Amino acid sequence: MLNEVDRNLLAYERMKEELLREHYGKMAVFCDGKLVAVASSLKEGVKKAREVSKGKELFIKELFKPEEQTKAILSNLSI
């Protein structure tokens, strides 16, 4: 049996291509192995997550391609 973190990661992996295609640049919020919200910002994503999570583990993923995420992380580290 998978734990909450693994269920959320698995749900994201299953939906990744669709999410990138339809919601590129936004935040995807997963809870209990399900996509529960798509938000325009991290702040909005956290707000939506709190409304549905009821204390469960959350996974919030910014929807960029892997190579773009690496660039974003490196540029933030170089500040």
Secondary structure, 3 states (H helix, E strand, C coil): CCCHHHHHHHHHHHHHHHHHHHHCCCEEEEECCEEEEEECCHHHHHHHHHHHHCCCCEEEEECCCHHHHHHHHHHHHCC
